[in-house]
Amino acid sequence: MSVAVVFALAGLAAAQYPAYTGQLLVSPGRRADKCLGADNYDGAPVKIQDCNGGATQKWTFGDNYHVKIHGNKCLDVKDGKNADGTKMQIWTCNNDSSYQKFWYSFWDYTLSWKDTGKCVDLPDGNTENENVAQVWGCSKENPNQIWTTGYMATDPPNTSENGQYGTNKCGTGSSQTSNCQTAWLNDVDDFCVWAPPNGGEIGNTEREVVSYCTKSGRGTRVIPNGTLKGVHFVKTKDYVQVTGTGDFTKIGVKANDDGGELDPHGADGNGNPIGGLVYGNSFGKNLQYHEWTSFMSATEFCFRACTGPDAAKNCQHIYDVMGCRWNMPANYDAGKFESCDADNSLPMGIYGTSTWHQGVNPTPAAHPIPKSSNCRTLPSVTSAPVKRDHKRRQFSHDM
């Protein structure tokens, strides 16, 4: 743990850019299907748009604290007015302009105006199109100041992070030697897990693990038939989750491995695996999940992907030695394959007004398993080609 803390502090000190590289979409934490965009002229307002991956939405975090778009335009505070409510615009980049200097934290996804105590803010939490971003006094408790970065699922980079083992541009084939590090969570029969690329223990390969999926055709490795012994998928109003049991030595996890935790942060902000991306269709088509957490062992797995303003709370990643059943209380029974609606679980580690910290005795019990409903069952889960016209199952939360 001490090494992890050292890496975390080093990463915090260096935090200026997102962990992701290249041209990025910037989305409000409240809605992953919305993006910040601006037309190509000086003074163009920076406003909410439906994400489409076009030139008006591709931002680059560069030198001199600049956040660039359209090549030579920079994110800019209108008139440089240091006051709550001042609107955001773009302007031709100027290295000497203090109006254009911004600091991004990949730990809490905030974008702050350098040395002012102000952060880029979503006015009134309104995610409707045309709402123009503003600056406001920074507050870690303000969900309107969360700005995630990422990519369209249809236009992934070759690699999303420096030091990445595999790739995110995975294609539409399948190969048991693929090094694809993009995962999907859609349903009981359409999900992926992380596993070692060349065999081994999860704890020793967490930075390099690759994607194994139930569906072929996404460029990943495919989970061999007979691997999964039980799968339980739930969708709540804020996350999707899949849990279950199996013989994961068939996908390279070392026998008797108690496993390890995987998430998009890791000790240094780069994630485990480095560059791992997660997408799904449960809350809209091909949405990227910016908060997710997973545990994988030789016999058991769990994977939760969260969205919305409470994503970080619902997908905690700090209880990395507590395993699946403590972090994600759910059905792990073998011999059953089901997909259900469910209530949210209570947040990991939070008990009333108290927060438990890993390593402190006594260790509290796991939260109760949330209520579920509207379940459908399958006789088994086996590999099958992905449906390109995938239509997500309608859940009661969507009605």
N, C-alpha and C positions, 0 to 999 in steps of 0.2 A: 504493500500500500504506500510506503514512503516514496518509492520510485514513481508511482503514479502521481502522487501529489507534486513531486518535483517537476514532472513533465507538464502537469496541469498549470502550475504557476508559470513555467516558462512559456507555455502557449498563451496564457492570459496576458503576459507582458508583451507578447508579440502580436496580439490580436489587433488587426487593422483591416484585414481583408476576410471575406468568407473563406471557409475551407475549400469550397468549390472554386474551380478555375474557369477561365474563358468568359464568354458572353453568357450572362445569367439573367433569368427572370427574377424579379423581386416581387414577392406577394405579401399581402397583409396576413398576419397570423390568424386572423379570424376566418379567412377564406382562401383556400389553396387554389381555387379556380379563378381568382382575380389577380391582376398584375398591375404594377406601376408602369405607366407609359407616358410618352411625350412626343409630339410632332417635332419635325426638324426645323426649328427656327428659334432665334433668340427670344426669350420671354415666354416660350411655350409652357403652359402649366403642366405640372407633373400630377397625373390624375389616375384614378382607378379605371381599369378596362377589363373586359373579358380576356383571359389569357389566350393568345393565339400564336405566340412565338415569333411575331413579326419584328421588323427593324425598330418599331416604336417602343418595343419592350425589352430589348437586349442591352443590358448594362454591363460595363466592365469596370471592375475595381482596380485602379492603377496607382502609379506613383503620385507623390505630392498630395495624398489623401483625396484624390479625385475619384468620382464615380461618373464614368463617361457613357455617352450614348451617341449614336450617329457619327462616330469617329472623333469629332472635335468639339462636342458639346458636353457640358458638365452639369451635374446636379448643383443647384444654386439657390440660396435663400434670397427671396425677392428684396431688392434694395439693401440687403445685408442687415435688415432690421432685427435686432435681438429682442424679440417680444413674442409672448405666447400668441399663436394664431397667425403668424406671418406665413404666407403661402410659399410653396416650393415651385421652382421653375427650372428650366435649363438655359444655359448661356454659353457662349463660346468660352472654352477653357482658358484660364489665366492663372499661371503658377503663383502670381503674387496676390491673388484674391482670397481673402479669408472667408468670403461667402461660399466658397466651393470646397472647403476642407471638411471631410467627414470620416468618422472612425466607426468601423463595423466590428461588433463583438460576435464571434461565432459561438460563444457560450450561451448568451441569452437572446441573440438575434436582434439586437438593437443597433440603430444607425444614428450616431450622435454627431452633432455639429461641433467640431473640435473646439475645445477650450471655452465653451459657452454655457454648459449645463443644459443645453437644449437638445432634444431628440426629434427625429422625423416621426410624425404622428398622424394617425388616421382620424380626421375630425369626426367627433361624435360616434366613432366606431362604425361609421356608415360605409358599407362596402358596395354601395350602388355605383354604377358607372358615372364618370364625370366628377366624382368627389375629389377635390384637389388636396393633396397632402400639405401638411403644415409643420412648423416646429412648435414644440411645447416643452415645458420643463420636464427633464428626464425623471422617470419613476419606474423602478423595477416591478411595481405592482400594476402597471398600466398595460393591459393587453393591446391597446391601440398603438403601442410603440414596438410591437413585434413585427419584424420584416424578415421573412425567410427567403432564401435564394435557392435556385435550382434550374431544372431543365424540362422542356417538353418531352414526354415519353416518346414522341415520334421523331425527335431530333436530339438524341443523346450525344454527348461527346465521346471520343475514343476512351478517354479517361477523365474522370471528374475531379481527381485530386492528385497532387504531387506524391510520388512514392507508391502509387497504386500497383498492386500485383497483376490484376486482370484488366478487364475492359467493361465499358458500359454500352458501347455500340455493338450489340450482340447479334444483330441480324434476325432472320426468321427461320433459321434451321434449328438443329439440335445436335449436340455431340457430347459424349461422355468424357471428352478431354477439354471441353469448353472452359474458358476462364472468365465467363460472364459474371459480373458482380452487380447485376440488377435483379431484384426480386419483385414478385407480385403477390398480393393477398386479395383474393376475390370471394372465395367460397370454400366449402368443405372439399370440393373436388378440383379446386383451382387455386393453388398456393405454392409457395416455395419455402425452402429452409436453407440455412447456411451450413456448409460442411467443408472439411479440408480438401484442397485441390489435389493433394498427393498422399492422403491418409495421415493420421496422427491424432493427437489430442487437441481439443478445441482451444484450450488455454495456450498451447504452443503455436497455433495456426490462426488465431483470431484475426490477425491483420490481413491474412491472405484468403480467408474462406471464400468459396464461390457458391453460386446459386444452383440448387437442385429443385426442380419443379415437377408438379404432377402433370402439367401440360407441356407437350412438345411444340416447337415452333416459335419460341422466343429467344432462341440462341443459347439457351442454358443447357446444363445437364438435366437428365430426366430421372426422377426417383424410380428405381426399379420396382416392378410389381412384386408384391409380397413384403415390401419393406415396412409399410404402414400397417399397424395392428389395431389402431383406433384413432379417429380424428373427430374433433369437436370444434365447430366454427360458430362464432357469435358475432353479431353486429349490434352495437349500441348506438346511441345518438352521437357519440364522440369517438368511437374507435371500432376497429375490427380486430378479432383475435382468433387464432387457431391454436389448439393444444392437442396433444396426443402421445401415443406410444408407438414404438416400432423397433426394428433391428437396424440401427443406423450404422452398424459396421458395414452394411451393404453400400453405403455412400462414403466410406472412408473414415468414419469416426472410430477411434481405437476402442477395442473391447474393454469394458469396465470403466470407461472414462466417465467421471461424474459430470463433466462438461464445463461450460463457461458461458458468460454473458456477452452479447453482441448488441451494439447500438451505434447511432450515427455520430457519437461524440468521442468515445474513447478517452484515454488519459490526456491526450494532447489536442483534442478538438477535431481530429481527422477521422475518427470513427473506427470501429471494428466490424467489418473489414474497412480498411482505408478505401474510400471511394464507393462504398456500397450505397446503391440507390434503391428505394422501395416505392412502388406504384400500386394503384388499385382503381377499381371502378365502383366501389360501394357508395361513395359520396359524390359521384360525378365521373365522367369518362377520363381515364388515364391520368388521374391526379397523383401528384407526388406526395408521399408522406414524409414530412420533415422531422417528425418525432416518432421513433419506434424503438422497441426493445425486444430481445429474443434470448432465450436460453436453449442450448443444444447439448445433449449428452448421448451416450451410446444407446439409450433405451427410451428417452423421453425428450419432448420438445415443446416449446411454447413461443408464440410470436404475436406481438400486439403492435398495431400501427394506429396512431392517433391523429386527430385533426381538430381544428377550432381553437378558441382562445385558451382552453385548459389542456392543450396537447402535452405540454411539458410535464404537467402534474400527473396526467393519466398514464404517461409513458416514462416514468422515472427510470433512471439507469444507474443509480448510485448504490443499489442493494445487490451488488454483483456476485456475492457469495451465497445468496439466500435461495437461489434456484427458482424453478417454475412455480411450484405449488404455493410458495409464500408470496411471490411477486404477482402471480396471475392465478388466483384461486378459480378453479373451473373443473369441468369433467375431464378426467384423464383416463377413463375406463377403456380397456381394450375390448374389441369385439363390437364396437358401436361407431357408426359414422353418421354425424348429424350436423345440421345447419339450423341455427335458431336466432330469433331476436333475443336481446337480453338487456337488463338494466346495467348501468355503469357499476363497476366495482368501486369500492372505497379506495381512495388514492393510497398507493404503497407507502407504508411507514407513517401514515398520519392516523392518529387515534384521538378523536375529539379535537381538543386544542393543542395536543402535544405531538411532536414529531420525534420518532425514534431514529437514532443514528446507529448504523451498522457497527457491531462490535461492542455495544453497550449492553451489559447484563442488567436484568434478564431480557431475553429475546421474546418479544410479544408473539402471540399466535397470529397466523395468517387471518386476513379478513374473511368473512363468510362468502361462500360462492353466491354470486348475484342470481336473482330470479331470471329464468328464461321462459320463452313461449314461442308459439308458432313454429315449432320444430318440424323439419322434414328429415327423413332418414334415407340412407343409401345402404345397399348390401355390402359395399366395399368402395374403396377409392383406388382406381388404377390409372395408369397413364393414358392420355388421349390427346389428339391435336387440339391446339387452342382455337377457339372460334373468333375469327377476326371481327365479326359483327356482334361481339359479346354484349348481351343485355343483362345487366345485373338483376338479381332477384329483387322483387319488390318487398321491402320490409315494412312492418307496421309503423316504424318511426318515420317513414317517408310519406305516409298517407295523410 
